[in-house]
Amino acid sequence: MPQSASETSRKPAGLWIFDARTDLLYVANLYWPLLLIPSLVVTDRQGPLDFLQTYFLSTPHRWITLFLVLADSSRRGKNTLKMVWLAVATAIGIGIVHGRFGYLICLLWLDFVWNAWHFAAQHAGVLAIYARKSGHVLPNAVKWSMRLTLTTVIVMVPMDNYVSSDLGKSFALMAAGGMLAMSFLYLQSRVRHSIPANCYFLSVFGLYGGIFCCGMASLHTASNALFFGASLFHAVEYLAVVSRYVISKESAGAFITGLPRTLPWNFRLGAYLLGCGSALMYIQSNWPELSAAVNLWAAFLHYAFDGWIWKLRDPATAKMVTANPVTFSLGGKPVAVVVPN
């Protein structure tokens, strides 16, 4: 797991976000092929792993964005008023939809598509972090090819029964072409010289390539397991990035959370996941409709706020999430500047 602030401050920053072992486990999530073990992830998504992932990882990772924005003024910046208005407007919108139709299915579809883009954008963002740690900037062509391709692959998942239709074939063609283009563009960039970036890219490419191939071959059980892996990958990776930010900021003497900094970050994060998951489980069991509405509200704000608070074009953010001064090559010489994301 991520190390404490004192442990991290004593080690020089390298090409990894934390270190090789931590990054491979919690950022690149190289364990995802284990999810293909038969019966580990059940088809109806009602197994113990699904339960743990839903209540104690995926949903809490969305809420942690709201708590971070609330506790850390530097994450709000000049967007405080905008965030408040968005939170109020989103709550009103969800209330209107539920009052008018009595259900939130239409918003759940919006959540699915927006979530697909959010997954893809986060993967591109983490690859951009590795690029910056290697002294380069991830080309926009690589970023956009990842965002569009991975979004297309995820959107294809519920279209499994329609692969043979014209719409399904179009999505399949876009996904296949996107995977090839994404690989080609990445291999043409200087980031390919970074071992951590390569490990991360291969893990993401393998996972989403597996989802695509299983969907095309109608391997429903394997496709379901890998899609579960994508959700797990996303949540764990996000919590790792948040951990890197918090540890870096506390190493610099800044105060973020309400718990004493003498408590290790792993303890605080574990207590949060356990407490948040237990509270969400209680609300779900007693007030299911309220739970659905509130978690949907948190999800929409999570997607929107993340686009504001993790901009690598901000020097302070770039330094905290990379844990080192950001330098770039210019004419073969390192220059300490921040290039727009």
Contacts in CASP RR format, 6 or more apart in sequence:
PFRMAT RR
TARGET T0000
AUTHOR 0000-0000-0000
METHOD contacts of the structure
MODEL  1
MPQSASETSRKPAGLWIFDARTDLLYVANLYWPLLLIPSLVVTDRQGPLD
FLQTYFLSTPHRWITLFLVLADSSRRGKNTLKMVWLAVATAIGIGIVHGR
FGYLICLLWLDFVWNAWHFAAQHAGVLAIYARKSGHVLPNAVKWSMRLTL
TTVIVMVPMDNYVSSDLGKSFALMAAGGMLAMSFLYLQSRVRHSIPANCY
FLSVFGLYGGIFCCGMASLHTASNALFFGASLFHAVEYLAVVSRYVISKE
SAGAFITGLPRTLPWNFRLGAYLLGCGSALMYIQSNWPELSAAVNLWAAF
LHYAFDGWIWKLRDPATAKMVTANPVTFSLGGKPVAVVVPN
1 22 0 8 1.000
1 26 0 8 1.000
1 266 0 8 1.000
2 18 0 8 1.000
2 22 0 8 1.000
2 26 0 8 1.000
2 240 0 8 1.000
2 243 0 8 1.000
2 244 0 8 1.000
2 247 0 8 1.000
2 265 0 8 1.000
2 266 0 8 1.000
2 269 0 8 1.000
3 18 0 8 1.000
3 22 0 8 1.000
3 247 0 8 1.000
4 247 0 8 1.000
4 264 0 8 1.000
4 265 0 8 1.000
4 266 0 8 1.000
5 247 0 8 1.000
5 248 0 8 1.000
5 250 0 8 1.000
5 251 0 8 1.000
5 261 0 8 1.000
5 265 0 8 1.000
6 251 0 8 1.000
8 18 0 8 1.000
8 247 0 8 1.000
8 248 0 8 1.000
8 251 0 8 1.000
8 323 0 8 1.000
9 251 0 8 1.000
11 19 0 8 1.000
13 133 0 8 1.000
13 322 0 8 1.000
13 323 0 8 1.000
13 324 0 8 1.000
14 133 0 8 1.000
14 324 0 8 1.000
15 130 0 8 1.000
15 133 0 8 1.000
15 134 0 8 1.000
15 194 0 8 1.000
15 195 0 8 1.000
15 196 0 8 1.000
16 22 0 8 1.000
16 23 0 8 1.000
16 133 0 8 1.000
16 196 0 8 1.000
17 23 0 8 1.000
17 27 0 8 1.000
17 129 0 8 1.000
17 130 0 8 1.000
17 133 0 8 1.000
17 196 0 8 1.000
17 240 0 8 1.000
17 241 0 8 1.000
17 244 0 8 1.000
17 321 0 8 1.000
17 322 0 8 1.000
17 323 0 8 1.000
18 26 0 8 1.000
18 27 0 8 1.000
18 240 0 8 1.000
18 244 0 8 1.000
20 196 0 8 1.000
22 240 0 8 1.000
23 196 0 8 1.000
23 199 0 8 1.000
23 200 0 8 1.000
23 240 0 8 1.000
24 30 0 8 1.000
24 199 0 8 1.000
25 31 0 8 1.000
26 236 0 8 1.000
26 237 0 8 1.000
26 239 0 8 1.000
26 240 0 8 1.000
27 126 0 8 1.000
27 200 0 8 1.000
27 237 0 8 1.000
27 240 0 8 1.000
27 241 0 8 1.000
28 199 0 8 1.000
28 200 0 8 1.000
28 203 0 8 1.000
29 203 0 8 1.000
29 229 0 8 1.000
29 232 0 8 1.000
29 233 0 8 1.000
29 236 0 8 1.000
29 237 0 8 1.000
30 199 0 8 1.000
30 203 0 8 1.000
32 203 0 8 1.000
32 207 0 8 1.000
32 226 0 8 1.000
32 229 0 8 1.000
32 232 0 8 1.000
32 233 0 8 1.000
34 40 0 8 1.000
35 41 0 8 1.000
35 225 0 8 1.000
35 226 0 8 1.000
35 228 0 8 1.000
35 229 0 8 1.000
35 232 0 8 1.000
36 222 0 8 1.000
36 225 0 8 1.000
36 226 0 8 1.000
40 49 0 8 1.000
40 225 0 8 1.000
41 47 0 8 1.000
41 49 0 8 1.000
41 50 0 8 1.000
41 224 0 8 1.000
41 225 0 8 1.000
41 228 0 8 1.000
41 229 0 8 1.000
42 50 0 8 1.000
43 220 0 8 1.000
43 221 0 8 1.000
43 224 0 8 1.000
45 224 0 8 1.000
45 228 0 8 1.000
49 228 0 8 1.000
50 228 0 8 1.000
53 228 0 8 1.000
53 231 0 8 1.000
53 232 0 8 1.000
53 235 0 8 1.000
55 277 0 8 1.000
55 278 0 8 1.000
55 280 0 8 1.000
55 281 0 8 1.000
56 273 0 8 1.000
56 274 0 8 1.000
56 276 0 8 1.000
56 277 0 8 1.000
57 232 0 8 1.000
57 235 0 8 1.000
57 236 0 8 1.000
57 239 0 8 1.000
57 273 0 8 1.000
58 231 0 8 1.000
58 232 0 8 1.000
58 234 0 8 1.000
58 235 0 8 1.000
59 276 0 8 1.000
59 277 0 8 1.000
59 280 0 8 1.000
59 295 0 8 1.000
59 298 0 8 1.000
60 272 0 8 1.000
60 273 0 8 1.000
60 276 0 8 1.000
60 277 0 8 1.000
60 280 0 8 1.000
61 234 0 8 1.000
61 235 0 8 1.000
61 238 0 8 1.000
61 239 0 8 1.000
62 295 0 8 1.000
62 298 0 8 1.000
62 299 0 8 1.000
62 302 0 8 1.000
63 276 0 8 1.000
63 298 0 8 1.000
63 302 0 8 1.000
64 239 0 8 1.000
64 242 0 8 1.000
64 272 0 8 1.000
64 276 0 8 1.000
65 301 0 8 1.000
65 302 0 8 1.000
65 305 0 8 1.000
65 306 0 8 1.000
65 309 0 8 1.000
66 298 0 8 1.000
66 301 0 8 1.000
66 302 0 8 1.000
66 305 0 8 1.000
67 272 0 8 1.000
68 75 0 8 1.000
68 242 0 8 1.000
68 256 0 8 1.000
68 309 0 8 1.000
69 75 0 8 1.000
69 76 0 8 1.000
69 83 0 8 1.000
69 305 0 8 1.000
69 309 0 8 1.000
71 256 0 8 1.000
71 257 0 8 1.000
71 258 0 8 1.000
72 249 0 8 1.000
72 256 0 8 1.000
73 80 0 8 1.000
74 254 0 8 1.000
74 316 0 8 1.000
75 309 0 8 1.000
76 83 0 8 1.000
76 309 0 8 1.000
79 308 0 8 1.000
83 301 0 8 1.000
83 305 0 8 1.000
83 308 0 8 1.000
86 301 0 8 1.000
86 304 0 8 1.000
87 297 0 8 1.000
87 301 0 8 1.000
90 297 0 8 1.000
90 300 0 8 1.000
90 301 0 8 1.000
91 297 0 8 1.000
94 104 0 8 1.000
94 107 0 8 1.000
94 293 0 8 1.000
94 296 0 8 1.000
94 297 0 8 1.000
95 293 0 8 1.000
97 104 0 8 1.000
97 106 0 8 1.000
97 107 0 8 1.000
98 104 0 8 1.000
98 289 0 8 1.000
98 293 0 8 1.000
104 292 0 8 1.000
104 293 0 8 1.000
104 296 0 8 1.000
107 296 0 8 1.000
108 296 0 8 1.000
111 296 0 8 1.000
111 299 0 8 1.000
111 300 0 8 1.000
112 155 0 8 1.000
112 158 0 8 1.000
113 155 0 8 1.000
114 300 0 8 1.000
114 303 0 8 1.000
115 154 0 8 1.000
115 299 0 8 1.000
115 303 0 8 1.000
116 150 0 8 1.000
116 151 0 8 1.000
116 154 0 8 1.000
116 155 0 8 1.000
117 147 0 8 1.000
117 151 0 8 1.000
117 303 0 8 1.000
118 302 0 8 1.000
118 303 0 8 1.000
118 306 0 8 1.000
119 150 0 8 1.000
119 151 0 8 1.000
119 154 0 8 1.000
119 230 0 8 1.000
119 234 0 8 1.000
120 146 0 8 1.000
120 147 0 8 1.000
120 148 0 8 1.000
120 149 0 8 1.000
120 150 0 8 1.000
120 151 0 8 1.000
120 154 0 8 1.000
121 147 0 8 1.000
121 307 0 8 1.000
122 234 0 8 1.000
122 237 0 8 1.000
122 238 0 8 1.000
122 306 0 8 1.000
123 146 0 8 1.000
123 150 0 8 1.000
123 204 0 8 1.000
123 237 0 8 1.000
124 138 0 8 1.000
124 142 0 8 1.000
124 143 0 8 1.000
124 144 0 8 1.000
124 146 0 8 1.000
124 147 0 8 1.000
125 138 0 8 1.000
125 143 0 8 1.000
125 310 0 8 1.000
125 312 0 8 1.000
126 200 0 8 1.000
126 237 0 8 1.000
126 241 0 8 1.000
127 138 0 8 1.000
127 142 0 8 1.000
127 143 0 8 1.000
127 146 0 8 1.000
127 191 0 8 1.000
127 197 0 8 1.000
127 200 0 8 1.000
127 201 0 8 1.000
127 204 0 8 1.000
128 137 0 8 1.000
128 138 0 8 1.000
128 143 0 8 1.000
128 312 0 8 1.000
128 341 0 8 1.000
129 241 0 8 1.000
129 312 0 8 1.000
129 321 0 8 1.000
129 322 0 8 1.000
130 191 0 8 1.000
130 194 0 8 1.000
130 196 0 8 1.000
130 197 0 8 1.000
130 200 0 8 1.000
131 137 0 8 1.000
131 138 0 8 1.000
131 189 0 8 1.000
131 191 0 8 1.000
131 194 0 8 1.000
131 197 0 8 1.000
132 138 0 8 1.000
132 312 0 8 1.000
132 318 0 8 1.000
132 322 0 8 1.000
132 326 0 8 1.000
132 328 0 8 1.000
133 194 0 8 1.000
133 196 0 8 1.000
133 322 0 8 1.000
133 324 0 8 1.000
134 190 0 8 1.000
134 191 0 8 1.000
134 193 0 8 1.000
134 194 0 8 1.000
134 196 0 8 1.000
134 197 0 8 1.000
135 326 0 8 1.000
135 327 0 8 1.000
135 328 0 8 1.000
135 329 0 8 1.000
135 334 0 8 1.000
136 189 0 8 1.000
136 190 0 8 1.000
136 191 0 8 1.000
136 194 0 8 1.000
136 328 0 8 1.000
136 329 0 8 1.000
137 328 0 8 1.000
137 339 0 8 1.000
138 189 0 8 1.000
138 191 0 8 1.000
139 185 0 8 1.000
139 189 0 8 1.000
141 185 0 8 1.000
142 182 0 8 1.000
142 185 0 8 1.000
142 186 0 8 1.000
142 189 0 8 1.000
142 191 0 8 1.000
145 178 0 8 1.000
145 181 0 8 1.000
145 182 0 8 1.000
145 185 0 8 1.000
146 182 0 8 1.000
146 204 0 8 1.000
148 178 0 8 1.000
149 174 0 8 1.000
149 175 0 8 1.000
149 177 0 8 1.000
149 178 0 8 1.000
149 179 0 8 1.000
149 181 0 8 1.000
149 182 0 8 1.000
149 208 0 8 1.000
150 204 0 8 1.000
150 208 0 8 1.000
152 171 0 8 1.000
152 174 0 8 1.000
152 175 0 8 1.000
152 178 0 8 1.000
153 175 0 8 1.000
153 179 0 8 1.000
153 208 0 8 1.000
153 209 0 8 1.000
153 211 0 8 1.000
153 212 0 8 1.000
154 208 0 8 1.000
154 211 0 8 1.000
154 227 0 8 1.000
154 230 0 8 1.000
155 171 0 8 1.000
156 163 0 8 1.000
156 168 0 8 1.000
156 171 0 8 1.000
156 172 0 8 1.000
156 175 0 8 1.000
156 212 0 8 1.000
156 215 0 8 1.000
157 211 0 8 1.000
157 215 0 8 1.000
157 223 0 8 1.000
157 227 0 8 1.000
159 167 0 8 1.000
159 168 0 8 1.000
159 171 0 8 1.000
160 215 0 8 1.000
160 218 0 8 1.000
160 220 0 8 1.000
160 223 0 8 1.000
162 168 0 8 1.000
163 169 0 8 1.000
163 172 0 8 1.000
163 215 0 8 1.000
163 216 0 8 1.000
163 218 0 8 1.000
172 212 0 8 1.000
172 216 0 8 1.000
175 212 0 8 1.000
176 212 0 8 1.000
179 205 0 8 1.000
179 208 0 8 1.000
179 209 0 8 1.000
179 212 0 8 1.000
182 205 0 8 1.000
183 205 0 8 1.000
186 192 0 8 1.000
186 201 0 8 1.000
190 329 0 8 1.000
191 197 0 8 1.000
192 198 0 8 1.000
203 233 0 8 1.000
204 233 0 8 1.000
207 226 0 8 1.000
207 229 0 8 1.000
207 230 0 8 1.000
207 233 0 8 1.000
208 230 0 8 1.000
210 226 0 8 1.000
211 223 0 8 1.000
211 226 0 8 1.000
211 227 0 8 1.000
211 230 0 8 1.000
214 220 0 8 1.000
214 222 0 8 1.000
214 223 0 8 1.000
214 226 0 8 1.000
215 223 0 8 1.000
239 269 0 8 1.000
241 310 0 8 1.000
241 321 0 8 1.000
243 265 0 8 1.000
243 269 0 8 1.000
244 320 0 8 1.000
244 321 0 8 1.000
244 323 0 8 1.000
245 317 0 8 1.000
245 320 0 8 1.000
245 321 0 8 1.000
246 256 0 8 1.000
246 257 0 8 1.000
246 265 0 8 1.000
247 265 0 8 1.000
247 323 0 8 1.000
248 319 0 8 1.000
248 320 0 8 1.000
248 321 0 8 1.000
248 323 0 8 1.000
249 256 0 8 1.000
249 320 0 8 1.000
250 256 0 8 1.000
250 261 0 8 1.000
250 265 0 8 1.000
255 261 0 8 1.000
257 268 0 8 1.000
259 268 0 8 1.000
259 271 0 8 1.000
280 291 0 8 1.000
280 295 0 8 1.000
283 290 0 8 1.000
283 291 0 8 1.000
283 294 0 8 1.000
284 291 0 8 1.000
309 317 0 8 1.000
310 317 0 8 1.000
310 321 0 8 1.000
311 317 0 8 1.000
311 341 0 8 1.000
312 318 0 8 1.000
312 321 0 8 1.000
312 338 0 8 1.000
312 341 0 8 1.000
313 338 0 8 1.000
313 339 0 8 1.000
313 340 0 8 1.000
313 341 0 8 1.000
314 338 0 8 1.000
315 326 0 8 1.000
315 338 0 8 1.000
318 326 0 8 1.000
318 338 0 8 1.000
319 325 0 8 1.000
319 326 0 8 1.000
325 336 0 8 1.000
326 336 0 8 1.000
326 337 0 8 1.000
326 338 0 8 1.000
327 334 0 8 1.000
327 335 0 8 1.000
327 336 0 8 1.000
327 337 0 8 1.000
328 334 0 8 1.000
328 335 0 8 1.000
328 337 0 8 1.000
328 339 0 8 1.000
329 335 0 8 1.000
330 337 0 8 1.000
END
